[in-house]
Amino acid sequence: MAQTTETTQTTEGGTAPARLTLPEIGFGTYKLRGEAGAAAVTGALELGYRLVDSAYNYENEGTVGAGIRAAVEAGTVTRDEVIYTSKLPGRYQERSDALDTVAESVWRSGIGPVDLYLIHWPNPAQGHYVEAWKALLDAREQGLVRHVGVCNFLPEHLEALQRETGELPEVNQIELHPAYPQTAAVGGTLDWNLDHGITVEAWSPLGRGAALDAAPVTAAAEAHGVTAGQVVLAWHRARGVTAIPKAAHRDRQRENLASLSVTLSDEEVAAITALGRPDGRLKGQDPAIYEEF
Ligand SMILES: NC(=O)c1ccc[n+]([C@@H]2O[C@H](COP(=O)([O-])OP(=O)(O)OC[C@H]3O[C@@H](n4cnc5c(N)ncnc54)[C@H](OP(=O)(O)O)[C@@H]3O)[C@@H](O)[C@H]2O)c1
């Protein structure tokens, strides 16, 4: 059971739901669309995934919702067992736009309140991310969403949320893969988030495939008799991170989930972490300056 109905008091005097515990692995859906996309989501739930990632900007909230609904109707899962995630685009961060957008996300997915709703990017030059955060707190109060968080927020953005609202996000979904491990030297945000009680999700956890042929990864794969993808996903788990790999096909969905039984040594984890490079971001998207709408 992933969710609970208990509540805790916030410093603003409102109530927040008890913390969400994320599974160690979830299912990414970027570029999964239409009938095949919905079937992929249903299939992933059959295999055992319980966390499903989507976004308003992926234009697949309907697809993902249909996939979840089909799994519920087939008796594979109950709706409460699934953590469905969506995200607020940068162009709708002003407070009333944001609330309308959350309502539209709920409508598009068609499976009731969104379990976890994230601000997709801080877009700091636009200067509306605190407003967007307040809108997500409103949306939670109104029952449109159950839990709220962010993506791609740097410590300075998170500190602003805390200062302005007294509440930090439950989740921060960030770019994190072996070439960009978010260590102190490269990216620098993993420990900050974990130290502040924020659950970290890794986006592009496999580096969109680019992470799989590095020597420390293939060496660990050989040593454990597993695939390179499973090694990279086990590396995330060892670092306290929830990875959300996307896989269109059932064999890879199964393979990725089976990484839960792979345990790397501290030396293997360190060797993979050492692959990090300051220029290791996939597309150079630095949240301090990158804006996505
Ligand atoms: N918050 C954000 O700003 C943000 C940004 C980017 C992504 N995301 C989320 O994160 C999710 C994952 O990231 P991503 O899709 O960019 O990249 P990814 O999960 O790192 O990689 C996906 C690619 O790797 C392939 N793949 C999957 N499992 C594999 C395996 N075991 N061995 C070899 N190849 C494998 C997939 O191929 P097939 O599909 O053909 O199997 C696909 O081409 C997205 O789908 C999205 O939900 C969020």
The ligand as an SDF file (V2000), in Angstrom:
LIG
                    3D

 48 52  0  0  0  0  0  0  0  0999 V2000
   11.1140   15.8610  -14.8570 N   0  0  0  0  0  0  0  0  0  0  0  0
   11.7830   15.9740  -15.9800 C   0  0  0  0  0  0  0  0  0  0  0  0
   12.2320   17.0860  -16.3350 O   0  0  0  0  0  0  0  0  0  0  0  0
   12.0160   14.7630  -16.8300 C   0  0  0  0  0  0  0  0  0  0  0  0
   12.8920   14.8390  -17.9120 C   0  0  0  0  0  0  0  0  0  0  0  0
   13.1000   13.6780  -18.6630 C   0  0  0  0  0  0  0  0  0  0  0  0
   12.4420   12.4930  -18.3300 C   0  0  0  0  0  0  0  0  0  0  0  0
   11.5470   12.4630  -17.2870 N   0  0  0  0  0  0  0  0  0  0  0  0
   10.8430   11.1960  -16.9160 C   0  0  0  0  0  0  0  0  0  0  0  0
   11.8300   10.1890  -16.6990 O   0  0  0  0  0  0  0  0  0  0  0  0
   11.5070    9.0450  -17.4680 C   0  0  0  0  0  0  0  0  0  0  0  0
   12.7520    8.2710  -17.8320 C   0  0  0  0  0  0  0  0  0  0  0  0
   13.6600    9.0610  -18.5570 O   0  0  0  0  0  0  0  0  0  0  0  0
   13.9280    8.8870  -20.1310 P   0  0  0  0  0  0  0  0  0  0  0  0
   12.7490    8.2560  -20.7710 O   0  0  0  0  0  0  0  0  0  0  0  0
   14.3590   10.2240  -20.6210 O   0  0  0  0  0  0  0  0  0  0  0  0
   15.2170    7.9660  -20.1950 O   0  0  0  0  0  0  0  0  0  0  0  0
   15.6910    6.5480  -19.6110 P   0  0  0  0  0  0  0  0  0  0  0  0
   14.6140    5.9450  -18.8090 O   0  0  0  0  0  0  0  0  0  0  0  0
   17.0190    6.7800  -19.0100 O   0  0  0  0  0  0  0  0  0  0  0  0
   15.9280    5.7200  -20.9460 O   0  0  0  0  0  0  0  0  0  0  0  0
   14.8840    5.3000  -21.7680 C   0  0  0  0  0  0  0  0  0  0  0  0
   15.5020    4.6540  -23.0020 C   0  0  0  0  0  0  0  0  0  0  0  0
   16.2820    3.5110  -22.6030 O   0  0  0  0  0  0  0  0  0  0  0  0
   15.7650    2.3330  -23.2150 C   0  0  0  0  0  0  0  0  0  0  0  0
   15.8000    1.2650  -22.1930 N   0  0  0  0  0  0  0  0  0  0  0  0
   14.9290    1.0370  -21.1970 C   0  0  0  0  0  0  0  0  0  0  0  0
   15.3130    0.0100  -20.4420 N   0  0  0  0  0  0  0  0  0  0  0  0
   16.4760   -0.4490  -20.9910 C   0  0  0  0  0  0  0  0  0  0  0  0
   17.3630   -1.4940  -20.6640 C   0  0  0  0  0  0  0  0  0  0  0  0
   17.1390   -2.2910  -19.6130 N   0  0  0  0  0  0  0  0  0  0  0  0
   18.4550   -1.6860  -21.4450 N   0  0  0  0  0  0  0  0  0  0  0  0
   18.6900   -0.8910  -22.5050 C   0  0  0  0  0  0  0  0  0  0  0  0
   17.8870    0.1330  -22.8530 N   0  0  0  0  0  0  0  0  0  0  0  0
   16.7950    0.3560  -22.0950 C   0  0  0  0  0  0  0  0  0  0  0  0
   14.3540    2.6650  -23.6610 C   0  0  0  0  0  0  0  0  0  0  0  0
   14.0400    1.9570  -24.8280 O   0  0  0  0  0  0  0  0  0  0  0  0
   12.5770    1.3570  -25.1690 P   0  0  0  0  0  0  0  0  0  0  0  0
   11.5520    2.2790  -24.6290 O   0  0  0  0  0  0  0  0  0  0  0  0
   12.5770    1.2460  -26.6360 O   0  0  0  0  0  0  0  0  0  0  0  0
   12.5290    0.0280  -24.4890 O   0  0  0  0  0  0  0  0  0  0  0  0
   14.4720    4.1630  -23.9760 C   0  0  0  0  0  0  0  0  0  0  0  0
   14.9830    4.3530  -25.2770 O   0  0  0  0  0  0  0  0  0  0  0  0
   10.7720    9.6520  -18.6780 C   0  0  0  0  0  0  0  0  0  0  0  0
   10.1020    8.6700  -19.4420 O   0  0  0  0  0  0  0  0  0  0  0  0
    9.9060   10.6500  -17.9860 C   0  0  0  0  0  0  0  0  0  0  0  0
    8.7780   10.0070  -17.4120 O   0  0  0  0  0  0  0  0  0  0  0  0
   11.3570   13.5800  -16.5300 C   0  0  0  0  0  0  0  0  0  0  0  0
  1  2  1  0
  2  3  2  0
  2  4  1  0
  4  5  1  0
  4 48  2  0
  5  6  2  0
  6  7  1  0
  7  8  2  0
  8  9  1  0
  8 48  1  0
  9 10  1  0
  9 46  1  0
 10 11  1  0
 11 12  1  0
 11 44  1  0
 12 13  1  0
 13 14  1  0
 14 15  2  0
 14 16  1  0
 14 17  1  0
 17 18  1  0
 18 19  2  0
 18 20  1  0
 18 21  1  0
 21 22  1  0
 22 23  1  0
 23 24  1  0
 23 42  1  0
 24 25  1  0
 25 26  1  0
 25 36  1  0
 26 27  1  0
 26 35  1  0
 27 28  2  0
 28 29  1  0
 29 30  1  0
 29 35  2  0
 30 31  1  0
 30 32  2  0
 32 33  1  0
 33 34  2  0
 34 35  1  0
 36 37  1  0
 36 42  1  0
 37 38  1  0
 38 39  2  0
 38 40  1  0
 38 41  1  0
 42 43  1  0
 44 45  1  0
 44 46  1  0
 46 47  1  0
M  CHG  2   8   1  16  -1
M  END
$$$$
